[in-house]
Amino acid sequence: MPSGLRITHHLLWCDLLIYLSQGLVLGFSAAAQPGPLQAYLLSQTIRHGWQRTLSAAFAPLISDGPIVLLVLLVLTRTPDWFLNLMRLLGGLFLLYLAWGAYQAFAQAVEVTAVSDTAVTQQSIFKAALMNVLSPNPYIFWGTIGGPILISAWRESVSGAAAFLLGFYGTLIGGFMAFIALFAVAKSLDPRLSRVLSGVSALALALFGLYQLWFGLRGFWG
């Protein structure tokens, strides 16, 4: 192989590793940072078990596609009221989920009579809808992920693919690890299930109220 091609090949692999590592780091930080989706995964694991909740870890793959396109094509020119509206809608939806988690806490229900398929579909749908109604993905892709993805795409398609692979691989893997951790904690002491249900209900309610407060404050100036 000519020296020029070897250098180009070496630089290509370096770029791939750089974008892959950026995706891994950002995906890990997003999965490890406490948020509404983690609280929802906790409530679903306690109520329906880890097998029925595991699919919800893949929710970002459903919701983030339209979000990324919207951010890269439109959101940079979208007025501030749009994000404030998303915060209000997301806050109301989080309060709805918090009410469901509270009912599980009050009734000490661990497993419902709903079929496995129905629970699985509801879990991933609600998790994806939560992501769409949350301003966090829009902010992330508009300020951090989007610029990196555009830069990678301009250099090579493989660089963009490496970034997305690293980000979503770590993000989904982190969510699945959370679900497994919650399931293990639940099995250690049956009484812990009710405590965790209460924690998830409180966390979802707090996140919902925070989103509502932030959205209203944005409208009020």
N, CA and C of each residue as an Amber inpcrd file, in Angstrom:
protein
   663
   0.8480000  -1.1890000   0.0000000   0.0000000   0.0000000   0.0000000
   0.8890000   1.2470000   0.0000000   0.6690000   2.1810000  -0.9460000
   1.4470000   3.4220000  -0.9870000   1.3440000   4.1750000   0.3350000
   2.4130000   4.9550000   0.6430000   2.4770000   5.6530000   1.9190000
   1.3130000   6.6410000   2.0790000   0.9270000   7.3050000   0.9800000
  -0.1800000   8.2570000   1.0520000  -1.4820000   7.5840000   1.4340000
  -1.7200000   6.3970000   0.8790000  -2.9430000   5.6740000   1.2130000
  -2.9010000   5.1640000   2.6460000  -1.6910000   4.7430000   3.0920000
  -1.5740000   4.2760000   4.4720000  -1.8870000   5.3960000   5.4600000
  -1.3920000   6.6010000   5.1650000  -1.6590000   7.7410000   6.0450000
  -3.1480000   8.0640000   6.0610000  -3.7760000   8.0710000   4.8720000
  -5.2110000   8.3410000   4.7920000  -6.0130000   7.2960000   5.5480000
  -5.6130000   6.0260000   5.3970000  -6.2950000   4.9400000   6.0810000
  -6.1480000   5.0790000   7.5970000  -4.9530000   5.4520000   8.0260000
  -4.6910000   5.6290000   9.4490000  -5.5160000   6.7820000  10.0170000
  -5.5880000   7.8910000   9.2760000  -6.3830000   9.0380000   9.7320000
  -7.8680000   8.6960000   9.7990000  -8.3310000   7.8820000   8.8400000
  -9.7310000   7.4770000   8.8380000 -10.0700000   6.6820000  10.0950000
  -9.1900000   5.7500000  10.4560000  -9.4290000   4.9540000  11.6540000
  -9.3520000   5.8170000  12.9130000  -8.4640000   6.7750000  12.9240000
  -8.3740000   7.6950000  14.0670000  -9.6620000   8.4870000  14.2330000
 -10.1880000   8.9800000  13.1020000 -11.4430000   9.7250000  13.1580000
 -12.5870000   8.8450000  13.6560000 -12.6210000   7.5950000  13.1800000
 -13.6700000   6.6750000  13.6220000 -13.5950000   6.4430000  15.1270000
 -12.3860000   6.2380000  15.6340000 -12.2100000   6.0040000  17.0630000
 -12.5840000   7.2450000  17.8830000 -12.2660000   8.4090000  17.3450000
 -12.6030000   9.6540000  18.0520000 -14.1120000   9.8120000  18.1570000
 -14.8180000   9.6240000  17.0310000 -16.2720000   9.7850000  17.0510000
 -16.9430000   8.6700000  17.8490000 -16.3810000   7.4630000  17.7730000
 -16.9270000   6.3600000  18.5620000 -16.7720000   6.6410000  20.0550000
 -15.5930000   7.1290000  20.4360000 -15.3560000   7.4200000  21.8550000
 -16.2480000   8.5600000  22.3430000 -16.4760000   9.5710000  21.4940000
 -17.3830000  10.6490000  21.8750000 -18.7980000  10.1180000  22.1100000
 -19.2330000   9.2270000  21.2220000 -20.5560000   8.6290000  21.3840000
 -20.6500000   7.7940000  22.6500000 -19.5970000   7.0340000  22.9530000
 -19.5860000   6.1960000  24.1520000 -19.6780000   7.0480000  25.4190000
 -18.8960000   8.1180000  25.4580000 -18.8760000   8.9750000  26.6470000
 -20.2170000   9.6750000  26.8300000 -20.7570000  10.2520000  25.7520000
 -22.0280000  10.9640000  25.8510000 -23.1770000  10.0140000  26.1700000
 -23.1530000   8.8220000  25.5740000 -24.1940000   7.8420000  25.8580000
 -24.1570000   7.3760000  27.2990000 -22.9590000   7.1670000  27.8180000
 -22.8280000   6.7360000  29.2150000 -23.3150000   7.8250000  30.1680000
 -22.9320000   9.0760000  29.8920000 -23.3540000  10.1680000  30.7720000
 -24.8610000  10.3570000  30.7350000 -25.4690000  10.1800000  29.5630000
 -26.9260000  10.3230000  29.4500000 -27.6480000   9.2060000  30.2000000
 -27.1080000   7.9820000  30.1390000 -27.7400000   6.8610000  30.8280000
 -27.5600000   6.9530000  32.3370000 -26.3990000   7.4550000  32.7700000
 -26.0950000   7.5020000  34.2110000 -26.7340000   8.6810000  34.9080000
 -27.0930000   9.7220000  34.1530000 -27.6760000  10.9130000  34.7700000
 -29.1230000  10.6520000  35.1530000 -29.5000000  10.8580000  36.4180000
 -30.8950000  10.6270000  36.8300000 -31.8590000  11.4790000  36.0140000
 -32.9370000  10.8810000  35.5730000 -33.9010000  11.6050000  34.7580000
 -35.2530000  10.9250000  34.7600000 -36.2240000  11.5030000  34.0680000
 -37.5780000  10.9430000  34.0390000 -37.6300000   9.5300000  33.4670000
 -36.8330000   9.2460000  32.4300000 -36.8930000   7.9290000  31.8160000
 -36.3930000   6.8560000  32.7790000 -35.3430000   7.1600000  33.5370000
 -34.8570000   6.2020000  34.5150000 -35.9120000   5.9440000  35.5970000
 -36.6030000   7.0090000  36.0270000 -37.6650000   6.8450000  37.0240000
 -38.8140000   6.0030000  36.4630000 -39.1290000   6.2060000  35.1840000
 -40.1830000   5.4180000  34.5530000 -39.7780000   3.9480000  34.4510000
 -38.5210000   3.6980000  34.0700000 -38.0400000   2.3140000  33.9960000
 -38.1300000   1.6350000  35.3590000 -37.8310000   2.3750000  36.4090000
 -37.9460000   1.8330000  37.7540000 -39.3810000   1.4440000  38.0630000
 -40.3220000   2.3470000  37.7860000 -41.7270000   2.0690000  38.1030000
 -42.2490000   0.8790000  37.3030000 -41.8630000   0.7720000  36.0270000
 -42.3200000  -0.3370000  35.1930000 -41.7170000  -1.6590000  35.6430000
 -40.4400000  -1.6380000  36.0370000 -39.7960000  -2.8670000  36.5000000
 -40.4610000  -3.3810000  37.7590000 -40.7940000  -2.4800000  38.6820000
 -41.4390000  -2.8820000  39.9220000 -42.8460000  -3.4150000  39.6610000
 -43.5610000  -2.8030000  38.7350000 -44.9610000  -3.1790000  38.4920000
 -45.0870000  -4.4160000  37.6170000 -44.2140000  -4.5500000  36.6010000
 -44.4220000  -5.5900000  35.5940000 -43.2510000  -6.5610000  35.4490000
 -42.1450000  -6.3070000  36.1400000 -41.0000000  -7.2050000  36.0010000
 -40.0470000  -6.7570000  34.9120000 -38.7960000  -7.2480000  34.9870000
 -37.7740000  -6.7730000  34.0500000 -38.0100000  -7.2770000  32.6320000
 -38.6100000  -8.4930000  32.4790000 -38.8060000  -9.0130000  31.1250000
 -39.7340000  -8.1300000  30.3160000 -40.7950000  -7.6260000  30.9580000
 -41.7710000  -6.8010000  30.2520000 -41.2940000  -5.3610000  30.0840000
 -40.2960000  -4.9670000  30.8570000 -39.8140000  -3.5820000  30.8180000
 -38.6060000  -3.4170000  29.9070000 -37.8990000  -4.4960000  29.6240000
 -36.6340000  -4.4050000  28.9030000 -36.7730000  -3.6980000  27.5600000
 -37.9020000  -3.8800000  26.8880000 -38.0850000  -3.2510000  25.5780000
 -38.0890000  -1.7350000  25.6720000 -38.4920000  -1.1900000  26.8400000
 -38.5430000   0.2670000  26.9920000 -37.1680000   0.8940000  26.8950000
 -36.1060000   0.1200000  27.1180000 -34.7470000   0.6460000  26.9960000
 -34.4380000   1.0690000  25.5620000 -35.1780000   0.5110000  24.5960000
 -34.9460000   0.8290000  23.1820000 -35.7850000   2.0160000  22.7130000
 -36.5070000   2.6540000  23.6150000 -37.3720000   3.7740000  23.2420000
 -36.6400000   4.8930000  22.5020000 -35.3900000   5.2490000  22.8950000
 -34.7020000   6.3160000  22.1540000 -34.5340000   6.0320000  20.6750000
 -34.4430000   4.7540000  20.3010000 -34.3150000   4.4290000  18.8770000
 -35.5770000   4.7990000  18.1100000 -36.7230000   4.8040000  18.7920000
 -37.9890000   5.1560000  18.1460000 -38.1900000   6.6680000  18.1380000
 -37.8970000   7.3010000  19.2520000 -38.2230000   8.7220000  19.3910000
 -37.1570000   9.6530000  18.8220000 -35.8930000   9.2440000  18.8430000
 -34.8200000  10.1890000  18.5280000 -34.6600000  10.4780000  17.0380000
 -35.1240000   9.5640000  16.1750000 -34.9980000   9.8120000  14.7450000
 -35.6710000  11.1070000  14.3220000 -36.9880000  11.2620000  14.5770000
 -37.6490000  12.5300000  14.2550000 -37.0580000  13.7210000  14.9970000
 -36.6220000  13.4930000  16.2480000 -36.0450000  14.5880000  17.0250000
 -34.7710000  15.0920000  16.3740000 -33.8950000  14.1700000  15.9630000
 -32.6270000  14.5610000  15.3360000 -32.8900000  15.3300000  14.0500000
 -33.8140000  14.8300000  13.2280000 -34.1290000  15.5170000  11.9750000
 -34.6980000  16.9060000  12.2400000 -35.5990000  17.0030000  13.2190000
 -36.2000000  18.2930000  13.5420000 -35.1550000  19.2760000  14.0350000
 -34.2530000  18.7900000  14.8910000 -33.2130000  19.6680000  15.4330000
 -32.2870000  20.1530000  14.3400000 -31.8220000  19.2330000  13.4990000
 -30.8440000  19.5930000  12.4830000 -31.4360000  20.4590000  11.3770000
 -32.7260000  20.3070000  11.1130000 -33.3320000  21.0280000   9.9970000
 -34.1350000  22.2560000  10.4190000 -34.7430000  22.2180000  11.6040000
 -35.7080000  23.2440000  11.9700000 -35.3900000  23.9470000  13.2730000
 -35.0280000  23.1800000  14.2990000 -35.0350000  23.7140000  15.6540000
 -34.1080000  24.9070000  15.8580000 -33.0410000  25.0050000  15.0710000
 -32.1380000  26.1330000  15.2410000 -32.8180000  27.4660000  14.9280000
 -33.9450000  27.3960000  14.2000000 -34.6830000  28.6230000  13.8740000
 -36.0530000  28.6560000  14.5520000 -36.2530000  27.7700000  15.5270000
 -37.5360000  27.7110000  16.2250000 -37.5470000  28.6750000  17.4050000
 -38.6320000  29.4180000  17.6040000 -38.6880000  30.3680000  18.7340000
 -38.6730000  29.6520000  20.0770000 -38.3790000  30.4170000  21.1270000
 -38.2490000  29.8420000  22.4680000 -39.5540000  29.2380000  22.9710000
 -40.6840000  29.7570000  22.5030000 -41.9570000  29.2610000  23.0210000
 -42.1690000  27.7930000  22.6950000 -41.5050000  27.3020000  21.6380000
 -41.6790000  25.8910000  21.2720000 -41.1400000  24.9800000  22.3700000
 -39.9230000  25.2770000  22.8490000 -39.3500000  24.4710000  23.9270000
 -40.1680000  24.6030000  25.2070000 -40.6790000  25.8080000  25.4710000
 -41.5040000  25.9930000  26.6580000 -42.7890000  25.1680000  26.5740000
 -43.3720000  25.1070000  25.3750000 -44.5700000  24.2930000  25.1750000
 -44.2510000  22.8150000  25.3830000 -43.0930000  22.3640000  24.8740000
 -42.6860000  20.9790000  25.0620000 -42.4970000  20.6710000  26.5410000
 -41.9710000  21.6150000  27.2860000 -41.7910000  21.4160000  28.7320000
 -43.1530000  21.2460000  29.4270000 -44.1260000  22.0660000  29.0420000
 -45.4450000  21.9700000  29.6610000 -46.0990000  20.6260000  29.3410000
 -46.0650000  20.2220000  28.0890000 -46.6600000  18.9470000  27.7000000
 -45.9330000  17.7830000  28.3700000 -44.6190000  17.8580000  28.3830000
 -43.8410000  16.8070000  29.0280000 -44.1090000  16.7380000  30.5160000
 -44.2600000  17.8910000  31.1690000 -44.5540000  17.9110000  32.6000000
 -45.8880000  17.2600000  32.9210000 -46.9040000  17.5560000  32.1210000
 -48.2150000  16.9520000  32.3380000 -48.1710000  15.4410000  32.1330000
 -47.4260000  14.9890000  31.1250000 -47.3300000  13.5530000  30.8720000
 -46.5780000  12.8540000  32.0060000 -45.5560000  13.4950000  32.5470000
 -44.8190000  12.9200000  33.6680000 -45.7090000  12.8100000  34.9040000
 -46.5600000  13.7930000  35.1390000 -47.4870000  13.7210000  36.2630000
 -48.4810000  12.5720000  36.0710000 -48.8850000  12.3340000  34.8330000
 -49.7680000  11.1990000  34.5300000 -49.0660000   9.8790000  34.8610000
 -47.8020000   9.7580000  34.4850000 -47.0420000   8.5510000  34.7980000
 -46.8040000   8.4320000  36.3030000 -46.5930000   9.5670000  36.9690000
 -46.3930000   9.5530000  38.4190000 -47.6470000   9.0390000  39.1220000
 -48.8220000   9.3950000  38.6180000 -50.0710000   8.9240000  39.2130000
 -50.1810000   7.4020000  39.0940000 -49.7800000   6.8550000  37.9340000
 -49.7940000   5.4040000  37.7760000 -48.8340000   4.7170000  38.7340000
 -47.6450000   5.3070000  38.9170000 -46.6730000   4.7400000  39.8470000
 -47.1820000   4.8400000  41.2830000 -47.8720000   5.9260000  41.6020000
 -48.4210000   6.0890000  42.9530000 -49.5160000   5.0550000  43.2240000
 -50.3340000   4.7620000  42.2280000 -51.3690000   3.7470000  42.4080000
 -50.7520000   2.3910000  42.7230000 -49.6400000   2.0740000  42.0440000
 -48.9420000   0.8200000  42.3390000 -48.4050000   0.8360000  43.7590000
 -47.9200000   1.9930000  44.2000000 -47.4020000   2.1190000  45.5600000
 -48.5230000   1.9680000  46.5920000 -49.6580000   2.6290000  46.3530000
 -50.7580000   2.6020000  47.3100000 -51.4030000   1.2300000  47.4190000
 -51.4690000   0.5280000  46.2890000 -52.1270000  -0.7720000  46.2740000
 -51.1510000  -1.9230000  46.4650000 -49.8330000  -1.6040000  46.4410000
 -48.7950000  -2.6380000  46.5790000 -48.9610000  -3.7160000  45.5260000
 -49.2670000  -3.2950000  44.2850000 -49.4350000  -4.2420000  43.1820000
 -48.1040000  -4.4530000  42.5060000 -47.7250000  -5.7140000  42.3410000
 -46.4440000  -6.0080000  41.7140000 -46.6060000  -6.4200000  40.2620000
 -47.6130000  -7.2350000  39.9750000 -47.8080000  -7.7210000  38.6180000
 -49.2650000  -7.5790000  38.2640000 -49.5520000  -7.0140000  37.1070000
 -50.9300000  -6.8490000  36.6730000 -51.3640000  -8.0410000  35.8330000
 -52.6660000  -8.0850000  35.5360000 -53.1990000  -9.1940000  34.7560000
 -53.1280000  -8.9430000  33.2630000 -52.5580000  -7.8340000  32.8610000
 -52.4540000  -7.5140000  31.4440000 -51.4600000  -8.4640000  30.7860000
 -51.7050000  -8.7870000  29.5120000 -50.8390000  -9.7300000  28.8190000
 -49.4400000  -9.1690000  28.6390000 -48.4710000 -10.0870000  28.4630000
 -47.0840000  -9.6780000  28.2900000 -46.9200000  -8.7560000  27.0910000
 -47.5630000  -9.0970000  25.9610000 -47.4200000  -8.2970000  24.7450000
 -47.9650000  -6.8890000  24.9450000 -49.1150000  -6.7830000  25.5890000
 -49.7230000  -5.4650000  25.8100000 -48.8520000  -4.6130000  26.7160000
 -48.3330000  -5.2010000  27.7950000 -47.4810000  -4.4500000  28.7080000
 -46.2070000  -3.9990000  28.0160000 -45.6110000  -4.8880000  27.2270000
 -44.3760000  -4.5580000  26.5150000 -44.5890000  -3.4030000  25.5490000
 -45.6880000  -3.4510000  24.7950000 -45.9840000  -2.3830000  23.8430000
 -46.2620000  -1.0650000  24.5570000 -47.0010000  -1.1250000  25.6600000
 -47.2820000   0.0950000  26.4120000 -46.0120000   0.6940000  26.9890000
 -45.1010000  -0.1550000  27.4680000 -43.8760000   0.3330000  28.0810000
 -43.0280000   1.1080000  27.0900000 -42.7910000   0.5260000  25.9220000
 -41.9250000   1.1930000  24.9500000 -42.6220000   2.4060000  24.3490000
 -43.9590000   2.3350000  24.1780000 -44.6850000   3.4830000  23.6220000
 -44.6510000   4.6630000  24.5860000 -44.9150000   4.4030000  25.8760000
 -44.9160000   5.4950000  26.8540000 -43.5140000   6.0720000  27.0230000
 -42.4980000   5.2070000  27.0010000 -41.1280000   5.6950000  27.1390000
 -40.7420000   6.5640000  25.9430000 -41.1400000   6.1430000  24.7230000
 -40.8360000   6.9320000  23.5280000 -41.5940000   8.2550000  23.5500000
 -42.8640000   8.2180000  23.9640000 -43.6540000   9.4480000  24.0300000
 -43.0750000  10.4080000  25.0560000 -42.6020000   9.8670000  26.1870000
 -41.9690000  10.7040000  27.2000000 -40.7510000  11.4090000  26.6160000
 -39.9780000  10.6910000  25.8320000 -38.7780000  11.2700000  25.2290000
 -39.1300000  12.3680000  24.2430000 -40.1830000  12.1480000  23.4550000
 -40.6000000  13.1410000  22.4590000 -41.0900000  14.4170000  23.1400000
 -41.7940000  14.2670000  24.2690000 -42.3650000  15.4230000  24.9620000
 -41.3800000  16.1010000  25.9110000 -40.2090000  15.5330000  26.0560000
 -39.1990000  16.1450000  26.9220000 -38.2990000  17.0620000  26.1050000
 -37.9630000  18.2350000  26.6160000 -37.0730000  19.1370000  25.8750000
 -35.6170000  18.6870000  25.8920000 -35.2750000  17.7670000  26.7940000
 -33.8680000  17.3800000  26.9300000 -33.2450000  16.8270000  25.6560000
 -33.9170000  15.8920000  24.9240000 -33.3130000  15.4070000  23.6800000
 -33.1170000  16.5130000  22.6480000 -34.0700000  17.4580000  22.5810000
 -33.9470000  18.5570000  21.6280000 -32.7500000  19.4400000  21.9800000
 -32.6070000  19.7050000  23.2750000 -31.4810000  20.5290000  23.7160000
 -30.1600000  19.8110000  23.4620000 -30.1250000  18.5050000  23.7830000
 -28.8890000  17.7380000  23.5860000 -28.4820000  17.7230000  22.1180000
 -29.4240000  17.3660000  21.2350000 -29.0800000  17.2690000  19.8180000
 -28.8750000  18.6410000  19.1870000 -29.5030000  19.6610000  19.7570000
 -29.3160000  21.0000000  19.2160000 -28.0110000  21.6520000  19.6340000
 -27.4630000  21.2440000  20.7870000 -26.2600000  21.9080000  21.3040000
 -25.0160000  21.0320000  21.3130000 -25.1760000  19.7190000  21.5030000
 -24.0160000  18.8350000  21.6350000 -23.9930000  17.7710000  20.5410000
 -25.0080000  16.9030000  20.5470000 -25.0110000  15.7830000  19.6170000
 -25.1020000  16.1900000  18.1620000 -25.9610000  17.1920000  17.8620000
 -26.1400000  17.6230000  16.4760000 -24.8700000  18.1260000  15.8160000
 -24.1700000  19.0790000  16.4340000 -22.9190000  19.5550000  15.8360000
 -21.8850000  18.4490000  15.6310000 -21.7750000  17.5260000  16.5880000
 -20.8290000  16.4180000  16.4290000 -21.2380000  15.5340000  15.2690000
 -22.5330000  15.2360000  15.1700000 -23.0260000  14.3780000  14.0910000
 -22.8120000  15.0290000  12.7290000 -23.0760000  16.3220000  12.6280000
 -22.8710000  17.0270000  11.3590000 -21.3910000  17.0200000  10.9720000
 -20.5160000  17.2810000  11.9450000 -19.0820000  17.2710000  11.6840000
 -18.6180000  15.8940000  11.2240000 -19.1210000  14.8570000  11.8750000
 -18.7440000  13.4970000  11.4910000 -19.2580000  13.1640000  10.0950000
 -20.4910000  13.5730000   9.8030000 -21.0940000  13.2790000   8.4970000
 -20.3200000  13.9530000   7.3660000 -19.8550000  15.1780000   7.6030000
 -19.1110000  15.9000000   6.5800000 -17.7770000  15.2350000   6.2700000
 -17.2120000  14.5590000   7.2730000 -15.9440000  13.8680000   7.0490000
 -16.1620000  12.5150000   6.3940000 -17.1170000  11.7600000   6.9060000
 -17.4140000  10.4430000   6.3310000 -18.6860000   9.8970000   6.9470000
 -19.3890000   9.0830000   6.1670000 -20.5970000   8.4300000   6.6770000
 -20.2420000   7.4720000   7.8030000 -19.0930000   6.8090000   7.6810000
 -18.6760000   5.8660000   8.7130000 -18.4110000   6.5680000  10.0440000
 -17.9150000   7.8070000   9.9990000 -17.6960000   8.5560000  11.2280000
 -19.0010000   8.8610000  11.9400000 -20.0090000   9.2700000  11.1770000
 -21.3270000   9.5330000  11.7560000 -21.9300000   8.2540000  12.3180000
 -21.7580000   7.1470000  11.5820000 -22.2820000   5.8630000  12.0520000
 -21.5800000   5.4300000  13.3310000 -20.2710000   5.6680000  13.4240000
 -19.5180000   5.2980000  14.6240000 -20.0080000   6.0960000  15.8360000
 -20.2790000   7.3790000  15.6380000 -20.7790000   8.2090000  16.7380000
 -22.1400000   7.7160000  17.2160000 -23.0550000   7.4560000  16.2800000
 -24.3880000   6.9920000  16.6470000 -24.3340000   5.6130000  17.3020000
 -23.4550000   4.7440000  16.7760000 -23.3190000   3.4050000  17.3500000
 -22.8180000   3.4850000  18.7890000 -21.8070000   4.3090000  19.0200000
 -21.2810000   4.4590000  20.3670000 -22.3040000   5.0570000  21.3110000
 -23.0070000   6.0940000  20.8420000 -23.9690000   6.7860000  21.7100000
 -25.1310000   5.8710000  22.0940000 -25.8020000   5.2970000  21.0980000
 -26.9880000   4.5000000  21.3980000 -26.6370000   3.1450000  21.9880000
 -25.4850000   2.6020000  21.6450000 -25.0630000   1.3490000  22.2540000
 -24.8770000   1.4960000  23.7500000 -24.2030000   2.5800000  24.1540000
 -23.9850000   2.8210000  25.5810000 -25.2650000   3.2630000  26.2730000
 -26.0570000   4.0950000  25.6130000 -27.3050000   4.5900000  26.2120000
 -28.2650000   3.4370000  26.4930000 -28.5230000   2.6200000  25.4830000
 -29.4570000   1.5010000  25.6520000 -28.8840000   0.4650000  26.6050000
 -27.5760000   0.1880000  26.4850000 -26.9490000  -0.7410000  27.4100000
 -27.0470000  -0.2620000  28.8500000 -26.8960000   1.0440000  29.0620000
 -27.0340000   1.6060000  30.4090000 -28.4490000   1.4610000  30.9370000
 -29.4440000   1.7130000  30.0810000 -30.8350000   1.5600000  30.5140000
 -31.1440000   0.1040000  30.8710000 -30.6300000  -0.8170000  30.0770000
 -30.8500000  -2.2340000  30.3600000 -30.1740000  -2.6310000  31.6770000
 -29.0120000  -2.0580000  31.9490000 -28.3290000  -2.3290000  33.2170000
 -29.1450000  -1.8000000  34.3900000 -29.7720000  -0.6150000  34.2180000
 -30.6350000  -0.0650000  35.2590000 -31.8050000  -1.0020000  35.5370000
 -32.4260000  -1.4980000  34.4830000 -33.5630000  -2.4000000  34.6560000
 -33.1410000  -3.6610000  35.4110000 -31.9840000  -4.2230000  35.0380000
 -31.4800000  -5.4100000  35.7250000 -31.1820000  -5.1110000  37.1880000
 -30.6110000  -3.9360000  37.4440000 -30.2960000  -3.5470000  38.8180000
 -31.5600000  -3.4000000  39.6570000 -32.5960000  -2.7760000  39.0800000
 -33.8580000  -2.6250000  39.7920000 -34.4860000  -3.9880000  40.0740000
 -34.3880000  -4.8970000  39.1040000 -34.9670000  -6.2310000  39.2830000
 -34.2570000  -6.9910000  40.3980000 -32.9300000  -6.8620000  40.4630000
 -32.1710000  -7.5280000  41.5260000 -32.5350000  -6.9370000  42.8870000
 -32.6330000  -5.6110000  42.9500000 -32.9920000  -4.9600000  44.2100000
 -34.3820000  -5.3920000  44.6710000 -35.2820000  -5.5500000  43.7170000
 -36.6470000  -5.9780000  44.0530000 -36.6640000  -7.3930000  44.6110000
 -35.8290000  -8.2730000  44.0420000 -35.8350000  -9.6780000  44.4680000
 -35.1740000  -9.8780000  45.8340000 -34.3450000  -8.9400000  46.2670000
 -33.6620000  -9.0940000  47.5440000 -34.6330000  -9.0430000  48.7200000
 -35.6200000  -8.1860000  48.6400000 -36.5940000  -8.0350000  49.7130000
 -37.9180000  -7.6080000  49.0940000 -38.9700000  -8.4460000  49.1920000
 -40.2580000  -8.0860000  48.5840000 -40.7810000  -6.7340000  49.0600000
 -40.4680000  -6.3640000  50.3070000 -40.9440000  -5.0730000  50.8110000
 -40.2870000  -3.9060000  50.0890000 -39.1260000  -4.1790000  49.4840000
 -38.4210000  -3.1210000  48.7610000 -39.1910000  -2.6740000  47.5260000
 -40.0220000  -3.5700000  46.9740000 -40.8120000  -3.2190000  45.7920000
 -41.7040000  -2.0220000  46.0540000 -42.3670000  -2.0270000  47.2180000
 -43.2700000  -0.9180000  47.5420000 -42.4920000   0.3720000  47.7620000
 -41.3280000   0.2560000  48.3980000 -40.4950000   1.4380000  48.6240000
 -40.0470000   2.0270000  47.2920000 -39.5910000   1.1600000  46.3770000
 -39.1240000   1.6290000  45.0740000 -40.2690000   2.2200000  44.2580000
 -41.4770000   1.6570000  44.4130000 -42.6370000   2.2350000  43.7290000
 -42.8880000   3.6540000  44.2110000 -42.7770000   3.8500000  45.5310000
 -42.9500000   5.1940000  46.0720000 -41.8810000   6.1470000  45.6010000
 -40.6360000   5.6590000  45.5290000 -39.5260000   6.4950000  45.0520000
 -39.7460000   6.9000000  43.5980000 -40.1500000   5.9410000  42.7620000
 -40.3660000   6.2500000  41.3420000 -41.5190000   7.2340000  41.1670000
 -42.6030000   7.0660000  41.9480000 -43.7350000   8.0000000  41.8530000
 -43.3070000   9.4010000  42.2470000 -42.5470000   9.5030000  43.3320000
 -42.0740000  10.8180000  43.7790000 -41.1360000  11.4460000  42.7520000
 -40.2270000  10.6390000  42.1950000 -39.2720000  11.1630000  41.2160000
 -39.9850000  11.6610000  39.9680000 -40.9440000  10.8700000  39.4580000
 -41.6840000  11.2870000  38.2680000 -42.4790000  12.5670000  38.5440000
 -43.0930000  12.6570000  39.7260000 -43.8580000  13.8580000  40.0750000
 -42.9560000  15.0810000  40.1610000 -41.7810000  14.9220000  40.7600000
 -40.8530000  16.0510000  40.8850000 -40.3460000  16.4990000  39.5150000
 -40.0020000  15.5330000  38.6630000 -39.5630000  15.8840000  37.3190000
 -40.6890000  16.5800000  36.5480000 -41.9200000  16.0880000  36.7210000
 -43.0450000  16.7140000  36.0450000 -43.2890000  18.1300000  36.5080000
 -43.2590000  18.3500000  37.8180000 -43.4560000  19.6970000  38.3560000
 -42.3290000  20.6320000  37.9300000 -41.1210000  20.0980000  37.8790000
 -39.9860000  20.9260000  37.4370000 -40.1730000  21.3510000  35.9850000
 -40.6100000  20.4280000  35.1340000 -40.8440000  20.7650000  33.7280000
 -41.9440000  21.8110000  33.5970000 -43.0160000  21.6440000  34.3700000
 -44.1020000  22.6220000  34.3210000 -43.6220000  23.9960000  34.7850000
 -42.8950000  24.0240000  35.8790000 -42.3930000  25.2960000  36.3980000
 -41.4610000  25.9700000  35.4000000 -40.5840000  25.1940000  34.7830000
 -39.6370000  25.7540000  33.8150000 -40.3780000  26.2780000  32.5980000
 -41.3900000  25.5290000  32.1210000 -42.1430000  25.9700000  30.9570000
 -42.9530000  27.2260000  31.2370000 -43.6340000  27.2690000  32.3960000
 -44.4020000  28.4610000  32.7550000 -43.5140000  29.6700000  32.9460000
 -42.3530000  29.4600000  33.5560000 -41.4270000  30.5680000  33.7560000
 -40.9440000  31.1220000  32.4110000 -40.7680000  30.2090000  31.4330000
 -40.3550000  30.6680000  30.1130000 -41.4190000  31.5100000  29.4380000
 -42.6930000  31.1220000  29.5900000 -43.7860000  31.9000000  28.9970000
 -43.9640000  33.2340000  29.7100000 -43.7790000  33.2240000  31.0280000
 -43.9690000  34.4570000  31.7850000 -42.7920000  35.4080000  31.6920000
 -41.6490000  34.8660000  31.2380000 -40.4520000  35.6940000  31.1270000
 -39.8040000  35.9210000  32.4600000
